[in-house]
Amino acid sequence: MPLSGPKRNIASMIIDMHVHTLFSDGRMTVPEIIEYGPRAGLDGLCITDHGTMAARHELQEGLQKNGLYVFVGMEYATADGDFLIFGPFQDLKPGMNALTLLDVVRKRGGAAIVAHPFREARPASEYIVEHGHCGVIEGLNGRNAENENLRVESWRDKYPFVETAGSDAHTPRELGSVATRFSIPVRSTADLIFAVNSGFCRPEIPSSHVFNTHQKLLAAPITGAGF
């Protein structure tokens, strides 16, 4: 049965879509992430370890006892870029190419996000977005260099896509440095997948965050279907 907790009528939610734990290269345990999430001003967060959804063994997804919503996805690496994927993917093996991965995501009713598309070390191939193979990108990443985030602007006038943001946190201090605002409640993985695929989200930079170095990147608003 789902964990019970305080009922909240949330018109919009702030969710950090990109967080790592000790199950990959992060420095936080799952309980630590759950503890620190509300302190970072988050309504929810997504654990997206590299190549694994093992965090599912340490929590029940959805509402936690402290009021934080937690969902488990995966960061999947391909030669054409990395993808944050959400859905029933715990059985995925490494080594798929990007188009095969995205086909699996579609067939299983999941969501895929092009992670840090302009990161120098792990860029995404432009054709993935140009030809509509993936319609959601991580427009802001908390671990990117400023210029790596700014380069997303070169795509905004050329291609239609939905944008999310995630801290890519590996430590508690980084949680919520950038996040995603959803204009509809997200209380389950199914809600998350629907909201992302439907565009009810946009990047958000909490002005009060102690690690905030990205505020000027959102001088102009980015609109999605729900805004």
C-alpha positions in Angstrom: 0.0 0.0 0.0 1.2 3.6 -0.6 2.7 5.4 2.3 0.2 7.7 3.9 1.0 11.3 4.6 -0.4 14.8 4.8 -2.9 15.5 1.9 -1.8 18.5 -0.1 -3.7 20.4 -2.7 -0.8 21.4 -4.9 -1.6 23.6 -7.9 2.0 23.6 -9.0 5.1 21.6 -7.8 8.9 22.1 -7.9 10.6 18.8 -8.7 14.4 18.3 -9.2 14.4 15.9 -12.2 18.0 14.8 -12.0 19.6 13.4 -8.8 22.3 10.7 -8.2 22.9 8.4 -5.3 25.5 6.0 -4.1 24.0 3.5 -6.5 26.0 5.3 -9.3 28.3 8.2 -8.8 26.5 10.2 -6.3 27.6 10.8 -2.7 24.2 10.5 -1.0 22.2 7.6 0.2 18.5 7.4 -0.6 17.5 8.3 3.0 19.8 11.3 2.9 18.2 12.5 -0.3 14.7 12.1 1.2 15.9 14.0 4.3 17.5 16.9 2.4 14.9 17.3 -0.3 12.5 19.5 1.6 15.4 21.6 3.0 16.2 22.5 -0.6 12.7 23.8 -1.1 11.6 20.9 -3.2 8.1 19.3 -3.4 9.7 16.3 -5.1 12.7 14.8 -6.8 13.7 12.1 -9.2 16.5 9.7 -8.6 18.2 9.1 -11.9 21.3 6.9 -11.4 23.5 5.9 -14.3 22.2 2.6 -15.8 20.3 1.4 -12.7 16.9 1.9 -10.9 18.2 0.1 -7.8 17.0 2.9 -5.6 13.5 1.4 -6.0 14.6 -1.3 -3.5 15.1 1.3 -0.8 11.8 3.3 -1.0 8.3 3.2 -2.2 7.8 5.8 -4.9 5.5 8.6 -4.4 4.8 10.5 -1.1 7.3 10.0 1.7 6.6 10.4 5.4 8.2 13.9 5.4 5.9 15.2 2.6 8.4 14.8 -0.2 7.5 13.1 -3.5 10.2 10.8 -4.8 10.3 9.0 -8.2 12.9 6.7 -9.6 14.1 6.9 -13.2 17.4 6.2 -14.9 20.1 8.1 -16.8 20.9 5.9 -19.8 24.0 6.5 -21.9 24.2 6.2 -25.7 26.7 7.3 -28.3 24.2 10.1 -29.3 23.8 11.5 -25.8 22.4 10.6 -22.4 18.7 10.3 -21.6 16.7 10.6 -18.4 14.0 7.9 -18.7 11.0 7.3 -16.5 8.8 4.2 -16.7 9.2 0.4 -16.3 12.8 0.2 -17.4 14.5 -1.7 -14.5 15.3 -4.5 -16.9 17.0 -2.5 -19.6 20.5 -3.6 -20.6 23.3 -1.2 -21.5 24.4 -0.7 -25.0 21.3 0.3 -26.9 21.6 3.1 -29.4 19.5 6.2 -28.9 16.8 5.4 -31.5 16.3 1.9 -30.1 16.1 3.2 -26.6 13.6 5.9 -27.5 11.5 3.3 -29.3 11.4 1.2 -26.2 10.4 4.2 -24.1 7.5 5.0 -26.4 6.3 1.4 -26.6 6.3 1.1 -22.8 4.5 4.3 -22.3 7.4 6.1 -20.6 9.1 9.5 -20.9 12.5 10.4 -22.1 14.5 13.6 -21.7 17.7 14.5 -23.5 20.1 15.2 -20.6 22.6 18.1 -20.7 22.5 18.3 -24.5 25.4 20.7 -24.8 27.7 19.4 -22.2 31.2 19.3 -23.7 32.0 15.8 -22.4 28.6 14.2 -23.1 26.8 16.2 -25.8 23.6 15.0 -27.6 23.4 14.6 -31.3 21.2 17.4 -32.8 19.4 15.0 -35.1 17.6 13.5 -32.0 15.7 16.8 -31.5 15.8 18.0 -35.1 13.9 14.9 -36.4 11.6 14.7 -33.4 13.0 11.5 -32.0 12.8 13.1 -28.5 10.7 16.1 -27.8 11.9 16.9 -24.3 15.3 18.3 -23.3 17.0 19.3 -20.1 17.2 23.0 -20.7 19.1 23.7 -17.5 21.5 21.4 -15.7 22.9 22.4 -12.4 26.3 20.9 -13.1 26.8 22.4 -16.5 29.1 25.3 -17.2 27.1 28.5 -17.9 27.9 28.4 -21.6 26.7 24.8 -21.8 23.3 25.8 -20.6 23.2 29.0 -22.7 23.8 27.0 -25.9 20.3 25.5 -25.6 19.1 28.9 -26.9 20.4 27.9 -30.4 17.8 25.2 -30.5 14.8 27.2 -29.1 14.1 29.1 -32.3 14.6 26.0 -34.5 12.8 23.1 -32.9 9.7 22.6 -30.8 10.4 20.9 -27.6 9.4 20.8 -23.9 12.1 21.8 -21.3 12.8 20.5 -17.9 15.7 21.2 -15.5 17.6 19.2 -12.9 20.4 19.8 -10.5 22.3 16.7 -11.5 23.1 16.7 -7.7 25.7 14.3 -6.4 25.8 16.0 -2.9 23.2 17.5 -0.6 24.4 21.0 -1.3 23.5 20.7 -4.9 19.9 19.5 -4.5 17.4 21.9 -6.0 20.0 24.3 -7.5 17.8 24.1 -10.6 14.5 22.3 -10.9 11.3 21.9 -12.9 8.1 23.6 -12.1 5.0 21.6 -13.0 1.7 23.3 -13.4 -0.3 20.3 -12.5 0.0 18.0 -9.4 2.5 15.1 -9.8 1.9 12.5 -7.2 2.9 9.3 -9.1 5.2 8.2 -11.8 2.3 8.1 -14.2 1.5 11.7 -13.3 5.2 12.6 -14.0 5.2 10.9 -17.4 2.0 12.5 -18.4 3.1 16.0 -17.3 6.5 15.8 -19.0 5.2 14.4 -22.3 2.3 16.9 -22.3 4.5 19.9 -21.6 3.1 20.9 -18.2 6.5 21.9 -17.0 9.3 24.5 -17.4 12.7 25.1 -15.9 12.9 26.8 -12.5 15.8 28.4 -10.7 15.0 28.9 -7.0 16.3 32.4 -6.2 16.9 31.5 -2.6 19.0 28.4 -3.2 22.5 28.6 -1.6 24.1 27.0 -4.7 22.3 29.3 -7.2 24.7 30.5 -9.9 22.2 30.2 -12.8 19.6 32.9 -12.2 20.5 35.1 -15.1 20.0 32.1 -17.5 16.2 32.6 -17.2 15.9 36.3 -17.9 13.1 35.5 -20.3 10.4 33.0 -19.4 10.2 29.6 -21.1 6.6 28.5 -21.6 5.2 25.0 -21.9 1.7 23.7 -22.6 0.6 24.3 -19.0 1.9 27.9 -18.7 
